[in-house]
């Protein structure tokens, strides 16, 4: 890599696991960001007054739709 870029290259032996095994400090959370996180996935209940439980109930209902399709012989859907 150094030959290609002309820049100094350093390798973290053992990767992150090696760093942790050496007892070196870790950062936790969103530290040293160059800009605000605007592209991270938010669950549908995040940032609303909807509870996690309400979202889970909705998902269970939605997954139940697949079972309903199995009982209905009039549709042309193929469940993947």
PDB file of N, CA, C and O in Angstrom:
ATOM      1  N   UNK A   1       0.824  -1.175   0.000  1.00  0.00           N
ATOM      2  CA  UNK A   1       0.000   0.000   0.000  1.00  0.00           C
ATOM      3  C   UNK A   1       0.878   1.252   0.000  1.00  0.00           C
ATOM      4  O   UNK A   1       0.587   2.216  -0.708  1.00  0.00           O
ATOM      5  N   UNK A   2       1.937   1.237   0.783  1.00  0.00           N
ATOM      6  CA  UNK A   2       2.832   2.398   0.833  1.00  0.00           C
ATOM      7  C   UNK A   2       3.444   2.664  -0.531  1.00  0.00           C
ATOM      8  O   UNK A   2       3.602   3.818  -0.929  1.00  0.00           O
ATOM      9  N   UNK A   3       3.791   1.599  -1.250  1.00  0.00           N
ATOM     10  CA  UNK A   3       4.388   1.767  -2.572  1.00  0.00           C
ATOM     11  C   UNK A   3       3.394   2.381  -3.555  1.00  0.00           C
ATOM     12  O   UNK A   3       3.780   3.143  -4.441  1.00  0.00           O
ATOM     13  N   UNK A   4       2.121   2.048  -3.397  1.00  0.00           N
ATOM     14  CA  UNK A   4       1.096   2.571  -4.297  1.00  0.00           C
ATOM     15  C   UNK A   4       0.726   4.016  -3.988  1.00  0.00           C
ATOM     16  O   UNK A   4       0.457   4.805  -4.893  1.00  0.00           O
ATOM     17  N   UNK A   5       0.714   4.351  -2.707  1.00  0.00           N
ATOM     18  CA  UNK A   5       0.226   5.673  -2.311  1.00  0.00           C
ATOM     19  C   UNK A   5       1.329   6.668  -1.992  1.00  0.00           C
ATOM     20  O   UNK A   5       1.106   7.879  -2.016  1.00  0.00           O
ATOM     21  N   UNK A   6       2.518   6.158  -1.695  1.00  0.00           N
ATOM     22  CA  UNK A   6       3.591   7.047  -1.273  1.00  0.00           C
ATOM     23  C   UNK A   6       3.380   7.596   0.125  1.00  0.00           C
ATOM     24  O   UNK A   6       4.041   8.552   0.531  1.00  0.00           O
ATOM     25  N   UNK A   7       2.472   7.001   0.847  1.00  0.00           N
ATOM     26  CA  UNK A   7       2.147   7.430   2.213  1.00  0.00           C
ATOM     27  C   UNK A   7       2.562   6.343   3.192  1.00  0.00           C
ATOM     28  O   UNK A   7       2.589   5.167   2.831  1.00  0.00           O
ATOM     29  N   UNK A   8       2.886   6.718   4.428  1.00  0.00           N
ATOM     30  CA  UNK A   8       3.217   5.695   5.421  1.00  0.00           C
ATOM     31  C   UNK A   8       1.990   4.838   5.737  1.00  0.00           C
ATOM     32  O   UNK A   8       0.864   5.333   5.777  1.00  0.00           O
ATOM     33  N   UNK A   9       2.227   3.564   5.956  1.00  0.00           N
ATOM     34  CA  UNK A   9       1.152   2.622   6.247  1.00  0.00           C
ATOM     35  C   UNK A   9       1.444   1.941   7.568  1.00  0.00           C
ATOM     36  O   UNK A   9       2.581   1.553   7.839  1.00  0.00           O
ATOM     37  N   UNK A  10       0.423   1.796   8.385  1.00  0.00           N
ATOM     38  CA  UNK A  10       0.560   1.065   9.642  1.00  0.00           C
ATOM     39  C   UNK A  10      -0.488  -0.033   9.674  1.00  0.00           C
ATOM     40  O   UNK A  10      -1.587   0.120   9.141  1.00  0.00           O
ATOM     41  N   UNK A  11      -0.134  -1.140  10.306  1.00  0.00           N
ATOM     42  CA  UNK A  11      -1.030  -2.282  10.390  1.00  0.00           C
ATOM     43  C   UNK A  11      -1.318  -2.560  11.855  1.00  0.00           C
ATOM     44  O   UNK A  11      -0.411  -2.563  12.687  1.00  0.00           O
ATOM     45  N   UNK A  12      -2.566  -2.790  12.160  1.00  0.00           N
ATOM     46  CA  UNK A  12      -2.981  -3.132  13.513  1.00  0.00           C
ATOM     47  C   UNK A  12      -2.953  -4.652  13.625  1.00  0.00           C
ATOM     48  O   UNK A  12      -3.882  -5.334  13.192  1.00  0.00           O
ATOM     49  N   UNK A  13      -1.887  -5.172  14.205  1.00  0.00           N
ATOM     50  CA  UNK A  13      -1.714  -6.614  14.317  1.00  0.00           C
ATOM     51  C   UNK A  13      -2.851  -7.215  15.137  1.00  0.00           C
ATOM     52  O   UNK A  13      -3.084  -6.816  16.278  1.00  0.00           O
ATOM     53  N   UNK A  14      -3.545  -8.164  14.555  1.00  0.00           N
ATOM     54  CA  UNK A  14      -4.657  -8.802  15.249  1.00  0.00           C
ATOM     55  C   UNK A  14      -5.957  -8.036  15.128  1.00  0.00           C
ATOM     56  O   UNK A  14      -6.976  -8.455  15.678  1.00  0.00           O
ATOM     57  N   UNK A  15      -5.940  -6.924  14.418  1.00  0.00           N
ATOM     58  CA  UNK A  15      -7.168  -6.141  14.239  1.00  0.00           C
ATOM     59  C   UNK A  15      -7.704  -5.607  15.558  1.00  0.00           C
ATOM     60  O   UNK A  15      -6.957  -5.440  16.522  1.00  0.00           O
ATOM     61  N   UNK A  16      -8.986  -5.345  15.591  1.00  0.00           N
ATOM     62  CA  UNK A  16      -9.616  -4.804  16.795  1.00  0.00           C
ATOM     63  C   UNK A  16      -9.473  -5.767  17.965  1.00  0.00           C
ATOM     64  O   UNK A  16      -9.268  -5.339  19.101  1.00  0.00           O
ATOM     65  N   UNK A  17      -9.581  -7.072  17.692  1.00  0.00           N
ATOM     66  CA  UNK A  17      -9.446  -8.060  18.769  1.00  0.00           C
ATOM     67  C   UNK A  17      -8.063  -7.966  19.403  1.00  0.00           C
ATOM     68  O   UNK A  17      -7.931  -8.081  20.622  1.00  0.00           O
ATOM     69  N   UNK A  18      -7.031  -7.758  18.586  1.00  0.00           N
ATOM     70  CA  UNK A  18      -5.674  -7.602  19.107  1.00  0.00           C
ATOM     71  C   UNK A  18      -5.541  -6.350  19.951  1.00  0.00           C
ATOM     72  O   UNK A  18      -4.857  -6.358  20.975  1.00  0.00           O
ATOM     73  N   UNK A  19      -6.184  -5.284  19.533  1.00  0.00           N
ATOM     74  CA  UNK A  19      -6.176  -4.021  20.285  1.00  0.00           C
ATOM     75  C   UNK A  19      -6.797  -4.237  21.666  1.00  0.00           C
ATOM     76  O   UNK A  19      -6.235  -3.823  22.681  1.00  0.00           O
ATOM     77  N   UNK A  20      -7.953  -4.885  21.691  1.00  0.00           N
ATOM     78  CA  UNK A  20      -8.656  -5.143  22.952  1.00  0.00           C
ATOM     79  C   UNK A  20      -7.823  -6.060  23.832  1.00  0.00           C
ATOM     80  O   UNK A  20      -7.691  -5.818  25.032  1.00  0.00           O
ATOM     81  N   UNK A  21      -7.254  -7.122  23.243  1.00  0.00           N
ATOM     82  CA  UNK A  21      -6.437  -8.066  24.010  1.00  0.00           C
ATOM     83  C   UNK A  21      -5.225  -7.380  24.627  1.00  0.00           C
ATOM     84  O   UNK A  21      -4.737  -7.805  25.674  1.00  0.00           O
ATOM     85  N   UNK A  22      -4.737  -6.324  23.987  1.00  0.00           N
ATOM     86  CA  UNK A  22      -3.591  -5.583  24.521  1.00  0.00           C
ATOM     87  C   UNK A  22      -3.987  -4.626  25.636  1.00  0.00           C
ATOM     88  O   UNK A  22      -3.133  -3.979  26.243  1.00  0.00           O
ATOM     89  N   UNK A  23      -5.294  -4.540  25.903  1.00  0.00           N
ATOM     90  CA  UNK A  23      -5.773  -3.667  26.967  1.00  0.00           C
ATOM     91  C   UNK A  23      -5.764  -2.193  26.605  1.00  0.00           C
ATOM     92  O   UNK A  23      -5.780  -1.334  27.486  1.00  0.00           O
ATOM     93  N   UNK A  24      -5.737  -1.900  25.319  1.00  0.00           N
ATOM     94  CA  UNK A  24      -5.718  -0.507  24.879  1.00  0.00           C
ATOM     95  C   UNK A  24      -7.128   0.081  24.931  1.00  0.00           C
ATOM     96  O   UNK A  24      -8.105  -0.662  24.837  1.00  0.00           O
ATOM     97  N   UNK A  25      -7.250   1.399  25.079  1.00  0.00           N
ATOM     98  CA  UNK A  25      -8.572   2.015  25.254  1.00  0.00           C
ATOM     99  C   UNK A  25      -9.397   1.976  23.970  1.00  0.00           C
ATOM    100  O   UNK A  25      -8.864   1.969  22.861  1.00  0.00           O
ATOM    101  N   UNK A  26     -10.699   1.951  24.157  1.00  0.00           N
ATOM    102  CA  UNK A  26     -11.639   1.962  23.042  1.00  0.00           C
ATOM    103  C   UNK A  26     -12.527   3.193  23.132  1.00  0.00           C
ATOM    104  O   UNK A  26     -12.790   3.702  24.222  1.00  0.00           O
ATOM    105  N   UNK A  27     -12.976   3.658  22.001  1.00  0.00           N
ATOM    106  CA  UNK A  27     -13.982   4.717  21.952  1.00  0.00           C
ATOM    107  C   UNK A  27     -15.349   4.046  22.004  1.00  0.00           C
ATOM    108  O   UNK A  27     -15.524   2.946  21.481  1.00  0.00           O
ATOM    109  N   UNK A  28     -16.304   4.697  22.625  1.00  0.00           N
ATOM    110  CA  UNK A  28     -17.675   4.180  22.680  1.00  0.00           C
ATOM    111  C   UNK A  28     -18.622   5.262  22.204  1.00  0.00           C
ATOM    112  O   UNK A  28     -18.458   6.433  22.546  1.00  0.00           O
ATOM    113  N   UNK A  29     -19.605   4.877  21.423  1.00  0.00           N
ATOM    114  CA  UNK A  29     -20.588   5.841  20.951  1.00  0.00           C
ATOM    115  C   UNK A  29     -20.113   6.586  19.717  1.00  0.00           C
ATOM    116  O   UNK A  29     -19.128   6.211  19.080  1.00  0.00           O
ATOM    117  N   UNK A  30     -20.830   7.639  19.400  1.00  0.00           N
ATOM    118  CA  UNK A  30     -20.547   8.435  18.203  1.00  0.00           C
ATOM    119  C   UNK A  30     -19.533   9.513  18.545  1.00  0.00           C
ATOM    120  O   UNK A  30     -19.902  10.638  18.885  1.00  0.00           O
ATOM    121  N   UNK A  31     -18.261   9.169  18.456  1.00  0.00           N
ATOM    122  CA  UNK A  31     -17.210  10.125  18.790  1.00  0.00           C
ATOM    123  C   UNK A  31     -16.448  10.522  17.541  1.00  0.00           C
ATOM    124  O   UNK A  31     -16.336   9.736  16.600  1.00  0.00           O
ATOM    125  N   UNK A  32     -15.937  11.709  17.529  1.00  0.00           N
ATOM    126  CA  UNK A  32     -15.101  12.224  16.432  1.00  0.00           C
ATOM    127  C   UNK A  32     -15.792  12.152  15.069  1.00  0.00           C
ATOM    128  O   UNK A  32     -15.151  11.835  14.066  1.00  0.00           O
ATOM    129  N   UNK A  33     -17.085  12.442  15.027  1.00  0.00           N
ATOM    130  CA  UNK A  33     -17.795  12.449  13.750  1.00  0.00           C
ATOM    131  C   UNK A  33     -17.471  13.734  13.000  1.00  0.00           C
ATOM    132  O   UNK A  33     -17.375  14.803  13.604  1.00  0.00           O
ATOM    133  N   UNK A  34     -17.304  13.633  11.704  1.00  0.00           N
ATOM    134  CA  UNK A  34     -17.029  14.835  10.913  1.00  0.00           C
ATOM    135  C   UNK A  34     -18.300  15.619  10.619  1.00  0.00           C
ATOM    136  O   UNK A  34     -18.248  16.815  10.332  1.00  0.00           O
ATOM    137  N   UNK A  35     -19.447  14.939  10.692  1.00  0.00           N
ATOM    138  CA  UNK A  35     -20.729  15.617  10.504  1.00  0.00           C
ATOM    139  C   UNK A  35     -21.792  14.844  11.272  1.00  0.00           C
ATOM    140  O   UNK A  35     -21.565  13.721  11.723  1.00  0.00           O
ATOM    141  N   UNK A  36     -22.942  15.462  11.409  1.00  0.00           N
ATOM    142  CA  UNK A  36     -24.038  14.805  12.132  1.00  0.00           C
ATOM    143  C   UNK A  36     -24.471  13.544  11.390  1.00  0.00           C
ATOM    144  O   UNK A  36     -24.427  13.481  10.161  1.00  0.00           O
ATOM    145  N   UNK A  37     -24.891  12.540  12.163  1.00  0.00           N
ATOM    146  CA  UNK A  37     -25.376  11.306  11.543  1.00  0.00           C
ATOM    147  C   UNK A  37     -26.765  11.557  10.965  1.00  0.00           C
ATOM    148  O   UNK A  37     -27.737  11.692  11.707  1.00  0.00           O
ATOM    149  N   UNK A  38     -26.851  11.619   9.669  1.00  0.00           N
ATOM    150  CA  UNK A  38     -28.141  11.848   9.030  1.00  0.00           C
ATOM    151  C   UNK A  38     -28.558  10.669   8.156  1.00  0.00           C
ATOM    152  O   UNK A  38     -29.668  10.652   7.625  1.00  0.00           O
ATOM    153  N   UNK A  39     -27.679   9.692   8.008  1.00  0.00           N
ATOM    154  CA  UNK A  39     -27.982   8.584   7.112  1.00  0.00           C
ATOM    155  C   UNK A  39     -28.061   7.248   7.829  1.00  0.00           C
ATOM    156  O   UNK A  39     -27.971   6.198   7.194  1.00  0.00           O
ATOM    157  N   UNK A  40     -28.226   7.276   9.127  1.00  0.00           N
ATOM    158  CA  UNK A  40     -28.293   6.012   9.847  1.00  0.00           C
ATOM    159  C   UNK A  40     -29.724   5.493   9.846  1.00  0.00           C
ATOM    160  O   UNK A  40     -30.678   6.271   9.851  1.00  0.00           O
ATOM    161  N   UNK A  41     -29.865   4.168   9.839  1.00  0.00           N
ATOM    162  CA  UNK A  41     -31.185   3.546   9.853  1.00  0.00           C
ATOM    163  C   UNK A  41     -31.852   3.790  11.194  1.00  0.00           C
ATOM    164  O   UNK A  41     -31.258   3.543  12.244  1.00  0.00           O
ATOM    165  N   UNK A  42     -33.050   4.261  11.160  1.00  0.00           N
ATOM    166  CA  UNK A  42     -33.841   4.416  12.384  1.00  0.00           C
ATOM    167  C   UNK A  42     -35.000   3.430  12.317  1.00  0.00           C
ATOM    168  O   UNK A  42     -35.663   3.291  11.289  1.00  0.00           O
ATOM    169  N   UNK A  43     -35.223   2.764  13.413  1.00  0.00           N
ATOM    170  CA  UNK A  43     -36.367   1.872  13.481  1.00  0.00           C
ATOM    171  C   UNK A  43     -37.633   2.728  13.417  1.00  0.00           C
ATOM    172  O   UNK A  43     -37.610   3.893  13.815  1.00  0.00           O
ATOM    173  N   UNK A  44     -38.725   2.170  12.925  1.00  0.00           N
ATOM    174  CA  UNK A  44     -39.928   2.989  12.739  1.00  0.00           C
ATOM    175  C   UNK A  44     -40.436   3.669  14.008  1.00  0.00           C
ATOM    176  O   UNK A  44     -41.107   4.697  13.915  1.00  0.00           O
ATOM    177  N   UNK A  45     -40.143   3.134  15.176  1.00  0.00           N
ATOM    178  CA  UNK A  45     -40.636   3.751  16.408  1.00  0.00           C
ATOM    179  C   UNK A  45     -39.664   4.771  16.988  1.00  0.00           C
ATOM    180  O   UNK A  45     -40.010   5.467  17.943  1.00  0.00           O
ATOM    181  N   UNK A  46     -38.453   4.879  16.436  1.00  0.00           N
ATOM    182  CA  UNK A  46     -37.481   5.833  16.957  1.00  0.00           C
ATOM    183  C   UNK A  46     -37.842   7.248  16.522  1.00  0.00           C
ATOM    184  O   UNK A  46     -38.220   7.475  15.373  1.00  0.00           O
ATOM    185  N   UNK A  47     -37.725   8.185  17.435  1.00  0.00           N
ATOM    186  CA  UNK A  47     -38.010   9.574  17.120  1.00  0.00           C
ATOM    187  C   UNK A  47     -39.493   9.882  17.075  1.00  0.00           C
ATOM    188  O   UNK A  47     -39.895  10.952  16.620  1.00  0.00           O
ATOM    189  N   UNK A  48     -40.301   8.954  17.542  1.00  0.00           N
ATOM    190  CA  UNK A  48     -41.749   9.168  17.604  1.00  0.00           C
ATOM    191  C   UNK A  48     -42.215   8.834  19.009  1.00  0.00           C
ATOM    192  O   UNK A  48     -41.424   8.424  19.858  1.00  0.00           O
ATOM    193  N   UNK A  49     -43.499   9.013  19.241  1.00  0.00           N
ATOM    194  CA  UNK A  49     -44.034   8.608  20.536  1.00  0.00           C
ATOM    195  C   UNK A  49     -44.565   7.178  20.492  1.00  0.00           C
ATOM    196  O   UNK A  49     -45.230   6.734  21.429  1.00  0.00           O
ATOM    197  N   UNK A  50     -44.276   6.454  19.406  1.00  0.00           N
ATOM    198  CA  UNK A  50     -44.655   5.045  19.315  1.00  0.00           C
ATOM    199  C   UNK A  50     -43.712   4.210  20.170  1.00  0.00           C
ATOM    200  O   UNK A  50     -42.497   4.403  20.142  1.00  0.00           O
ATOM    201  N   UNK A  51     -44.274   3.296  20.916  1.00  0.00           N
ATOM    202  CA  UNK A  51     -43.437   2.452  21.771  1.00  0.00           C
ATOM    203  C   UNK A  51     -42.866   1.287  20.970  1.00  0.00           C
ATOM    204  O   UNK A  51     -43.378   0.919  19.913  1.00  0.00           O
ATOM    205  N   UNK A  52     -41.804   0.728  21.502  1.00  0.00           N
ATOM    206  CA  UNK A  52     -41.197  -0.448  20.877  1.00  0.00           C
ATOM    207  C   UNK A  52     -42.209  -1.595  20.838  1.00  0.00           C
ATOM    208  O   UNK A  52     -42.263  -2.351  19.868  1.00  0.00           O
ATOM    209  N   UNK A  53     -43.002  -1.714  21.888  1.00  0.00           N
ATOM    210  CA  UNK A  53     -43.998  -2.786  21.963  1.00  0.00           C
ATOM    211  C   UNK A  53     -45.054  -2.627  20.865  1.00  0.00           C
ATOM    212  O   UNK A  53     -45.483  -3.611  20.263  1.00  0.00           O
ATOM    213  N   UNK A  54     -45.469  -1.379  20.609  1.00  0.00           N
ATOM    214  CA  UNK A  54     -46.458  -1.139  19.555  1.00  0.00           C
ATOM    215  C   UNK A  54     -45.888  -1.527  18.197  1.00  0.00           C
ATOM    216  O   UNK A  54     -46.588  -2.103  17.364  1.00  0.00           O
ATOM    217  N   UNK A  55     -44.631  -1.214  17.981  1.00  0.00           N
ATOM    218  CA  UNK A  55     -44.005  -1.575  16.712  1.00  0.00           C
ATOM    219  C   UNK A  55     -43.893  -3.086  16.583  1.00  0.00           C
ATOM    220  O   UNK A  55     -44.118  -3.632  15.503  1.00  0.00           O
ATOM    221  N   UNK A  56     -43.548  -3.768  17.670  1.00  0.00           N
ATOM    222  CA  UNK A  56     -43.446  -5.224  17.631  1.00  0.00           C
ATOM    223  C   UNK A  56     -44.804  -5.846  17.340  1.00  0.00           C
ATOM    224  O   UNK A  56     -44.892  -6.812  16.583  1.00  0.00           O
ATOM    225  N   UNK A  57     -45.864  -5.303  17.934  1.00  0.00           N
ATOM    226  CA  UNK A  57     -47.212  -5.813  17.674  1.00  0.00           C
ATOM    227  C   UNK A  57     -47.571  -5.640  16.200  1.00  0.00           C
ATOM    228  O   UNK A  57     -48.166  -6.529  15.590  1.00  0.00           O
ATOM    229  N   UNK A  58     -47.209  -4.499  15.637  1.00  0.00           N
ATOM    230  CA  UNK A  58     -47.464  -4.263  14.212  1.00  0.00           C
ATOM    231  C   UNK A  58     -46.712  -5.278  13.348  1.00  0.00           C
ATOM    232  O   UNK A  58     -47.277  -5.840  12.410  1.00  0.00           O
ATOM    233  N   UNK A  59     -45.439  -5.507  13.668  1.00  0.00           N
ATOM    234  CA  UNK A  59     -44.648  -6.456  12.881  1.00  0.00           C
ATOM    235  C   UNK A  59     -45.229  -7.862  12.960  1.00  0.00           C
ATOM    236  O   UNK A  59     -45.270  -8.574  11.957  1.00  0.00           O
ATOM    237  N   UNK A  60     -45.672  -8.263  14.136  1.00  0.00           N
ATOM    238  CA  UNK A  60     -46.270  -9.593  14.276  1.00  0.00           C
ATOM    239  C   UNK A  60     -47.536  -9.700  13.439  1.00  0.00           C
ATOM    240  O   UNK A  60     -47.788 -10.733  12.820  1.00  0.00           O
ATOM    241  N   UNK A  61     -48.337  -8.630  13.418  1.00  0.00           N
ATOM    242  CA  UNK A  61     -49.530  -8.609  12.575  1.00  0.00           C
ATOM    243  C   UNK A  61     -49.133  -8.731  11.106  1.00  0.00           C
ATOM    244  O   UNK A  61     -49.737  -9.486  10.344  1.00  0.00           O
ATOM    245  N   UNK A  62     -48.100  -7.967  10.723  1.00  0.00           N
ATOM    246  CA  UNK A  62     -47.664  -7.977   9.331  1.00  0.00           C
ATOM    247  C   UNK A  62     -47.154  -9.358   8.920  1.00  0.00           C
ATOM    248  O   UNK A  62     -47.480  -9.847   7.838  1.00  0.00           O
ATOM    249  N   UNK A  63     -46.358  -9.983   9.782  1.00  0.00           N
ATOM    250  CA  UNK A  63     -45.872 -11.329   9.472  1.00  0.00           C
ATOM    251  C   UNK A  63     -47.031 -12.316   9.375  1.00  0.00           C
ATOM    252  O   UNK A  63     -46.961 -13.285   8.620  1.00  0.00           O
ATOM    253  N   UNK A  64     -48.088 -12.075  10.131  1.00  0.00           N
ATOM    254  CA  UNK A  64     -49.265 -12.931  10.075  1.00  0.00           C
ATOM    255  C   UNK A  64     -49.973 -12.868   8.730  1.00  0.00           C
ATOM    256  O   UNK A  64     -50.732 -13.773   8.383  1.00  0.00           O
ATOM    257  N   UNK A  65     -49.731 -11.812   7.975  1.00  0.00           N
ATOM    258  CA  UNK A  65     -50.351 -11.696   6.657  1.00  0.00           C
ATOM    259  C   UNK A  65     -49.906 -12.820   5.733  1.00  0.00           C
ATOM    260  O   UNK A  65     -50.675 -13.262   4.879  1.00  0.00           O
ATOM    261  N   UNK A  66     -48.683 -13.280   5.893  1.00  0.00           N
ATOM    262  CA  UNK A  66     -48.185 -14.380   5.062  1.00  0.00           C
ATOM    263  C   UNK A  66     -49.025 -15.628   5.304  1.00  0.00           C
ATOM    264  O   UNK A  66     -49.384 -16.330   4.359  1.00  0.00           O
ATOM    265  N   UNK A  67     -49.337 -15.903   6.563  1.00  0.00           N
ATOM    266  CA  UNK A  67     -50.170 -17.066   6.882  1.00  0.00           C
ATOM    267  C   UNK A  67     -51.563 -16.894   6.283  1.00  0.00           C
ATOM    268  O   UNK A  67     -52.164 -17.862   5.817  1.00  0.00           O
ATOM    269  N   UNK A  68     -52.072 -15.671   6.295  1.00  0.00           N
ATOM    270  CA  UNK A  68     -53.387 -15.427   5.701  1.00  0.00           C
ATOM    271  C   UNK A  68     -53.366 -15.688   4.198  1.00  0.00           C
ATOM    272  O   UNK A  68     -54.338 -16.198   3.641  1.00  0.00           O
ATOM    273  N   UNK A  69     -52.264 -15.339   3.542  1.00  0.00           N
ATOM    274  CA  UNK A  69     -52.145 -15.607   2.108  1.00  0.00           C
ATOM    275  C   UNK A  69     -52.195 -17.102   1.822  1.00  0.00           C
ATOM    276  O   UNK A  69     -52.741 -17.530   0.805  1.00  0.00           O
ATOM    277  N   UNK A  70     -51.624 -17.890   2.720  1.00  0.00           N
ATOM    278  CA  UNK A  70     -51.623 -19.343   2.529  1.00  0.00           C
ATOM    279  C   UNK A  70     -53.047 -19.895   2.561  1.00  0.00           C
ATOM    280  O   UNK A  70     -53.332 -20.910   1.924  1.00  0.00           O
ATOM    281  N   UNK A  71     -53.941 -19.234   3.299  1.00  0.00           N
ATOM    282  CA  UNK A  71     -55.323 -19.698   3.420  1.00  0.00           C
ATOM    283  C   UNK A  71     -56.223 -19.167   2.307  1.00  0.00           C
ATOM    284  O   UNK A  71     -57.355 -19.627   2.155  1.00  0.00           O
ATOM    285  N   UNK A  72     -55.737 -18.219   1.540  1.00  0.00           N
ATOM    286  CA  UNK A  72     -56.537 -17.584   0.494  1.00  0.00           C
ATOM    287  C   UNK A  72     -56.064 -18.090  -0.862  1.00  0.00           C
ATOM    288  O   UNK A  72     -54.945 -17.800  -1.284  1.00  0.00           O
ATOM    289  N   UNK A  73     -56.910 -18.837  -1.534  1.00  0.00           N
ATOM    290  CA  UNK A  73     -56.523 -19.403  -2.822  1.00  0.00           C
ATOM    291  C   UNK A  73     -56.772 -18.480  -3.999  1.00  0.00           C
ATOM    292  O   UNK A  73     -56.599 -18.895  -5.145  1.00  0.00           O
ATOM    293  N   UNK A  74     -57.174 -17.232  -3.751  1.00  0.00           N
ATOM    294  CA  UNK A  74     -57.547 -16.351  -4.857  1.00  0.00           C
ATOM    295  C   UNK A  74     -56.447 -15.393  -5.293  1.00  0.00           C
ATOM    296  O   UNK A  74     -56.613 -14.676  -6.279  1.00  0.00           O
ATOM    297  N   UNK A  75     -55.346 -15.369  -4.589  1.00  0.00           N
ATOM    298  CA  UNK A  75     -54.289 -14.412  -4.923  1.00  0.00           C
ATOM    299  C   UNK A  75     -53.250 -15.067  -5.829  1.00  0.00           C
ATOM    300  O   UNK A  75     -53.218 -16.291  -5.955  1.00  0.00           O
ATOM    301  N   UNK A  76     -52.413 -14.266  -6.452  1.00  0.00           N
ATOM    302  CA  UNK A  76     -51.365 -14.797  -7.315  1.00  0.00           C
ATOM    303  C   UNK A  76     -49.971 -14.531  -6.782  1.00  0.00           C
ATOM    304  O   UNK A  76     -49.001 -14.555  -7.539  1.00  0.00           O
ATOM    305  N   UNK A  77     -49.863 -14.279  -5.482  1.00  0.00           N
ATOM    306  CA  UNK A  77     -48.567 -13.961  -4.886  1.00  0.00           C
ATOM    307  C   UNK A  77     -47.774 -15.220  -4.587  1.00  0.00           C
ATOM    308  O   UNK A  77     -48.336 -16.245  -4.202  1.00  0.00           O
ATOM    309  N   UNK A  78     -46.478 -15.135  -4.764  1.00  0.00           N
ATOM    310  CA  UNK A  78     -45.577 -16.200  -4.350  1.00  0.00           C
ATOM    311  C   UNK A  78     -44.761 -15.674  -3.189  1.00  0.00           C
ATOM    312  O   UNK A  78     -44.073 -14.660  -3.309  1.00  0.00           O
ATOM    313  N   UNK A  79     -44.838 -16.364  -2.069  1.00  0.00           N
ATOM    314  CA  UNK A  79     -44.083 -15.953  -0.890  1.00  0.00           C
ATOM    315  C   UNK A  79     -42.653 -16.424  -1.051  1.00  0.00           C
ATOM    316  O   UNK A  79     -42.400 -17.610  -1.264  1.00  0.00           O
ATOM    317  N   UNK A  80     -41.726 -15.497  -0.950  1.00  0.00           N
ATOM    318  CA  UNK A  80     -40.313 -15.845  -1.105  1.00  0.00           C
ATOM    319  C   UNK A  80     -39.727 -16.301   0.199  1.00  0.00           C
ATOM    320  O   UNK A  80     -38.544 -16.636   0.261  1.00  0.00           O
TER     321      UNK A  80
END
